[in-house]
Amino acid sequence: MTPTMDITREQIAATEAVIRPHIRRTPLLEANLADFGLPTAPVTLKLEMLQHSGSFKARGAFANLLLRRVPNVGVVAASGGNHGAAVAYAAQRLGIRATIFVPDITSPAKAERIRGYGAKLVISGSRYADALAASEAHVAQTGALAVHAYDQTETLLGQGSVGLELEQDAPDIETLLVAVGGGGLIGGIAAWYAGRTRIVAVEPEQSPTLHAAFEAGAPVDAPAGGIAADSLAPRRVGELMFPIARAHVERVVLVSDDAIRQAQAALWSHLRLVAEPGGAAAFAAVLSGRYRPSPGERVAVLVCGANTTAVNFDG
């Protein structure tokens, strides 16, 4: 970690300028909750699952590889899948060697993406924490640059560019719902908005990392299970993001696995959008009623990933 670099709006904007040639400016989709059987209300979807490598993670990956000195031996990352795919993609584009450690719960779709981008894939353990420990041992042995999935300043700065884009493209948004795993995404976004927009965190009931941290007053170990475990189930949230979240995240909403599945199906059925479980979690909070917009409230939801095997959502 490099905590001496402040995670500020100015640093996020400077980082966005560096990574801009390498990332997509993902689009917005304006929908209405009436289409999903809820009371009529507009909702803005930020389609970050259309980002390179299939998730927002490409932003933080490029930030790390472009802002830090990369040794000749290359980079190493531990991931549930999306971060690994993003680092592998960024490394391929920049001509850098990459080794990615993942747990055995990583979906085949994500593993194939990592291999397809030319990285060396190593399966280690059954949870993200196991892959992280193996990656740290690899760094100690080789001297490769570790690119942390969420607890790294450059990672948060890169993910914060999502907030920059969203504010430019939809400046009237009052509330933004964001799924949380380790917290790099919501930490970067919350640092960008810095209280000017209500930020609501969404987590699976079986992986309540930020919820547990808020209750304890600091990052603590939490359960790590459920349908979105390959993207939203680290052992705990990051140390760097926690003070940002405590200052600028209004609350945490927990959603069930069934609600996440229903949100995946609804996104496909009504909008023809494919989202992985972690990518659909924030929308699940709205559809399940765990977050109920006030009359006239302008709400945005981040659909953050689509790295999943083909599923018959119509079935």
C-alpha positions as CSV (number, residue, x, y, z in Angstrom):
1,M,0.0,0.0,0.0
2,T,1.1,3.6,-0.6
3,P,-1.1,5.6,1.9
4,T,1.0,8.7,1.5
5,M,-0.9,9.6,-1.7
6,D,-4.2,11.2,-0.8
7,I,-7.3,9.7,-2.3
8,T,-8.8,13.1,-3.2
9,R,-10.9,14.5,-6.1
10,E,-7.8,16.1,-7.5
11,Q,-5.9,12.8,-7.4
12,I,-8.8,10.9,-8.9
13,A,-9.1,13.4,-11.8
14,A,-5.3,13.2,-12.4
15,T,-5.5,9.4,-12.4
16,E,-8.5,9.5,-14.8
17,A,-6.5,11.5,-17.3
18,V,-3.7,8.9,-17.2
19,I,-5.9,5.9,-17.7
20,R,-8.4,7.5,-20.1
21,P,-6.7,6.3,-23.3
22,H,-6.9,2.7,-21.9
23,I,-10.5,2.5,-20.6
24,R,-14.0,2.8,-21.9
25,R,-16.3,5.6,-20.9
26,T,-19.2,3.3,-20.1
27,P,-22.8,4.4,-20.9
28,L,-25.8,5.1,-18.9
29,L,-29.2,3.5,-19.4
30,E,-32.3,5.3,-18.3
31,A,-35.1,2.9,-17.1
32,N,-38.2,3.0,-15.1
33,L,-38.9,0.8,-12.1
34,A,-42.5,0.3,-13.4
35,D,-41.0,-2.0,-16.0
36,F,-40.0,-4.3,-13.1
37,G,-43.4,-4.3,-11.4
38,L,-42.5,-1.5,-8.9
39,P,-44.1,2.0,-8.5
40,T,-43.2,4.3,-11.4
41,A,-39.8,5.9,-10.7
42,P,-36.9,6.6,-13.0
43,V,-33.6,4.8,-12.4
44,T,-30.2,5.4,-14.0
45,L,-28.0,2.4,-14.6
46,K,-24.3,2.9,-15.0
47,L,-23.2,0.0,-17.3
48,E,-19.8,-0.7,-16.0
49,M,-20.0,-4.3,-16.9
50,L,-19.3,-3.1,-20.5
51,Q,-15.8,-2.0,-19.3
52,H,-12.7,-3.8,-20.7
53,S,-12.3,-7.2,-19.1
54,G,-16.0,-7.2,-18.1
55,S,-16.0,-5.1,-15.0
56,F,-14.9,-1.8,-13.4
57,K,-11.7,-3.4,-12.3
58,A,-9.8,-2.4,-15.4
59,R,-9.7,1.1,-14.1
60,G,-7.8,0.3,-11.0
61,A,-5.6,-2.2,-12.9
62,F,-4.4,0.4,-15.4
63,A,-3.9,2.9,-12.6
64,N,-1.5,0.5,-10.8
65,L,0.4,-0.4,-13.9
66,L,0.8,3.1,-15.2
67,L,1.4,5.0,-11.9
68,R,3.8,2.5,-10.3
69,R,7.2,1.2,-11.3
70,V,6.8,-2.3,-12.7
71,P,9.8,-4.6,-12.4
72,N,11.0,-6.8,-15.3
73,V,9.5,-9.9,-13.6
74,G,6.1,-8.3,-13.9
75,V,3.0,-8.1,-11.7
76,V,1.1,-10.5,-9.5
77,A,-2.5,-10.2,-8.3
78,A,-4.9,-12.2,-6.1
79,S,-8.5,-12.2,-7.1
80,G,-11.9,-13.8,-7.0
81,G,-11.8,-13.4,-10.8
82,N,-12.6,-9.9,-12.0
83,H,-9.6,-8.1,-10.6
84,G,-7.4,-10.9,-12.0
85,A,-9.0,-10.6,-15.4
86,A,-8.5,-6.8,-15.3
87,V,-4.8,-7.0,-14.3
88,A,-4.2,-9.7,-17.0
89,Y,-5.9,-7.5,-19.6
90,A,-4.0,-4.4,-18.6
91,A,-0.7,-6.3,-18.5
92,Q,-1.3,-7.8,-22.0
93,R,-2.1,-4.3,-23.4
94,L,1.0,-2.8,-21.8
95,G,3.4,-5.7,-22.6
96,I,3.9,-6.8,-18.9
97,R,4.0,-10.3,-17.5
98,A,1.3,-11.2,-15.1
99,T,0.6,-14.0,-12.6
100,I,-2.9,-14.3,-11.2
101,F,-3.8,-16.3,-8.1
102,V,-7.5,-17.2,-7.7
103,P,-9.4,-19.5,-5.3
104,D,-11.2,-22.6,-6.6
105,I,-14.6,-20.9,-6.3
106,T,-13.7,-18.6,-9.2
107,S,-16.1,-19.0,-12.0
108,P,-15.0,-20.8,-15.2
109,A,-15.8,-17.7,-17.2
110,K,-13.4,-15.6,-15.1
111,A,-10.7,-18.2,-15.2
112,E,-10.9,-18.4,-19.0
113,R,-10.7,-14.6,-19.3
114,I,-7.5,-14.5,-17.3
115,R,-6.0,-17.3,-19.4
116,G,-7.2,-15.7,-22.6
117,Y,-5.4,-12.5,-21.7
118,G,-2.1,-14.4,-21.6
119,A,-1.5,-14.4,-17.8
120,K,-0.3,-17.3,-15.8
121,L,-3.3,-18.6,-13.7
122,V,-2.7,-20.3,-10.4
123,I,-5.6,-21.8,-8.4
124,S,-4.9,-21.7,-4.6
125,G,-7.3,-22.4,-1.8
126,S,-11.0,-22.0,-1.6
127,R,-11.4,-18.3,-0.7
128,Y,-9.9,-15.0,-1.8
129,A,-7.8,-14.9,1.4
130,D,-6.1,-18.1,0.4
131,A,-5.2,-16.7,-3.0
132,L,-4.0,-13.5,-1.4
133,A,-1.6,-15.4,0.9
134,A,-0.3,-17.4,-2.0
135,S,0.3,-14.3,-4.1
136,E,2.1,-12.6,-1.2
137,A,4.5,-15.6,-1.0
138,H,5.0,-15.3,-4.7
139,V,5.9,-11.7,-4.4
140,A,8.4,-12.5,-1.6
141,Q,10.1,-15.1,-3.9
142,T,10.2,-13.2,-7.1
143,G,10.0,-9.5,-6.4
144,A,7.0,-9.0,-8.7
145,L,4.8,-6.0,-8.2
146,A,1.7,-6.8,-6.1
147,V,-1.5,-5.2,-7.5
148,H,-4.0,-5.4,-4.7
149,A,-7.7,-5.8,-5.6
150,Y,-8.9,-3.0,-3.3
151,D,-6.5,-2.0,-0.5
152,Q,-4.1,0.0,-2.7
153,T,-4.2,3.7,-3.2
154,E,-3.8,3.5,-7.0
155,T,-6.7,1.0,-7.1
156,L,-9.0,3.3,-5.3
157,L,-7.9,6.3,-7.5
158,G,-8.7,4.3,-10.6
159,Q,-12.1,3.1,-9.4
160,G,-12.9,6.6,-8.4
161,S,-13.0,7.5,-12.1
162,V,-16.4,5.8,-12.2
163,G,-17.8,8.6,-10.0
164,L,-16.1,11.3,-12.1
165,E,-17.8,9.9,-15.2
166,L,-21.2,9.5,-13.6
167,E,-21.2,13.0,-12.1
168,Q,-20.3,14.4,-15.5
169,D,-23.0,12.4,-17.4
170,A,-25.7,12.5,-14.7
171,P,-25.1,15.5,-12.5
172,D,-28.6,15.4,-11.0
173,I,-28.2,12.0,-9.3
174,E,-29.2,12.2,-5.6
175,T,-28.5,8.6,-4.6
176,L,-26.1,6.0,-5.9
177,L,-26.2,2.3,-5.0
178,V,-22.9,0.4,-5.2
179,A,-22.1,-3.2,-4.4
180,V,-19.3,-3.8,-1.9
181,G,-16.7,-6.6,-1.6
182,G,-13.4,-5.3,-0.4
183,G,-14.5,-1.7,-0.9
184,G,-12.2,-0.3,-3.5
185,L,-15.0,0.7,-5.8
186,I,-17.2,2.4,-3.3
187,G,-14.2,3.9,-1.6
188,G,-13.0,5.5,-4.8
189,I,-16.5,6.7,-5.7
190,A,-17.2,8.0,-2.2
191,A,-13.9,9.9,-2.3
192,W,-14.9,11.5,-5.6
193,Y,-18.4,12.6,-4.4
194,A,-17.2,13.5,-0.9
195,G,-20.7,13.8,0.5
196,R,-22.3,15.7,-2.5
197,T,-24.4,12.6,-3.4
198,R,-25.9,10.0,-1.1
199,I,-23.9,6.7,-1.4
200,V,-25.6,3.5,-0.3
201,A,-23.6,0.3,0.0
202,V,-25.1,-3.0,-1.0
203,E,-23.7,-6.4,0.2
204,P,-24.9,-10.0,0.2
205,E,-26.3,-11.2,3.5
206,Q,-23.7,-13.9,3.5
207,S,-20.7,-11.6,2.9
208,P,-21.4,-8.5,5.1
209,T,-17.9,-7.1,5.2
210,L,-18.6,-3.3,5.3
211,H,-21.7,-3.9,7.5
212,A,-19.5,-5.7,10.0
213,A,-16.9,-3.0,9.8
214,F,-19.4,-0.3,10.5
215,E,-20.7,-2.2,13.5
216,A,-17.3,-2.8,14.9
217,G,-15.9,0.7,14.1
218,A,-13.0,-0.8,12.1
219,P,-12.4,-3.5,9.4
220,V,-13.0,-6.9,10.9
221,D,-13.3,-10.5,9.6
222,A,-16.7,-11.3,8.3
223,P,-18.4,-14.3,6.8
224,A,-17.5,-14.9,3.1
225,G,-20.1,-17.0,1.3
226,G,-23.1,-16.9,-1.0
227,I,-23.8,-16.7,-4.7
228,A,-21.5,-13.7,-5.2
229,A,-18.5,-15.0,-3.2
230,D,-16.2,-14.9,-6.2
231,S,-16.5,-11.1,-6.3
232,L,-18.0,-9.8,-3.1
233,A,-16.5,-11.9,-0.4
234,P,-13.1,-11.0,0.9
235,R,-12.4,-11.6,4.5
236,R,-12.7,-7.9,5.4
237,V,-12.9,-4.5,3.8
238,G,-9.8,-2.5,3.1
239,E,-8.0,-0.3,5.6
240,L,-7.7,2.5,3.1
241,M,-11.4,2.7,2.1
242,F,-12.8,2.4,5.6
243,P,-12.3,6.0,6.8
244,I,-13.7,7.2,3.4
245,A,-16.8,5.0,3.8
246,R,-17.3,6.0,7.4
247,A,-17.3,9.6,6.3
248,H,-19.3,9.4,3.0
249,V,-21.3,6.2,2.8
250,E,-24.7,6.7,4.3
251,R,-25.5,3.1,5.2
252,V,-25.2,-0.6,4.2
253,V,-28.1,-2.6,2.7
254,L,-28.0,-6.4,2.8
255,V,-29.6,-8.5,0.1
256,S,-30.3,-12.2,-0.1
257,D,-28.9,-14.6,-2.7
258,D,-32.5,-15.1,-4.0
259,A,-32.8,-11.3,-4.5
260,I,-29.6,-11.2,-6.4
261,R,-30.7,-14.1,-8.7
262,Q,-34.0,-12.3,-9.3
263,A,-32.1,-9.1,-10.1
264,Q,-30.0,-10.9,-12.6
265,A,-33.1,-12.4,-14.2
266,A,-34.9,-9.0,-14.3
267,L,-32.0,-7.2,-15.9
268,W,-31.9,-9.8,-18.6
269,S,-35.7,-10.2,-19.0
270,H,-36.5,-6.5,-19.2
271,L,-33.3,-4.8,-20.4
272,R,-31.3,-7.6,-22.0
273,L,-28.4,-6.9,-19.7
274,V,-26.2,-9.7,-18.5
275,A,-24.8,-9.2,-15.0
276,E,-22.9,-11.6,-12.8
277,P,-24.2,-12.0,-9.2
278,G,-21.9,-9.3,-7.8
279,G,-22.8,-7.0,-10.7
280,A,-26.5,-7.3,-10.0
281,A,-26.3,-7.0,-6.2
282,A,-26.9,-3.2,-6.1
283,F,-30.0,-3.5,-8.3
284,A,-31.2,-6.3,-6.1
285,A,-31.5,-3.8,-3.2
286,V,-34.0,-1.8,-5.2
287,L,-36.0,-4.7,-6.6
288,S,-36.3,-6.5,-3.3
289,G,-37.4,-3.3,-1.5
290,R,-34.4,-3.3,0.8
291,Y,-33.8,0.2,-0.6
292,R,-37.0,2.2,-1.4
293,P,-36.5,5.4,-3.3
294,S,-38.5,8.4,-2.0
295,P,-41.0,10.0,-4.3
296,G,-39.1,12.0,-6.9
297,E,-35.7,10.8,-5.7
298,R,-33.2,10.5,-8.5
299,V,-31.5,7.2,-8.1
300,A,-28.6,5.6,-9.9
301,V,-27.4,2.0,-9.7
302,L,-24.0,0.7,-10.7
303,V,-24.1,-2.6,-12.6
304,C,-20.5,-3.4,-12.1
305,G,-19.7,-6.8,-13.7
306,A,-20.7,-9.3,-16.3
307,N,-18.2,-12.1,-16.1
308,T,-20.5,-15.1,-15.9
309,T,-21.1,-18.2,-17.8
310,A,-24.2,-18.2,-20.0
311,V,-27.3,-18.7,-17.9
312,N,-30.8,-19.2,-19.1
313,F,-32.4,-16.3,-17.2
314,D,-35.6,-16.9,-19.1
315,G,-35.9,-20.4,-17.8
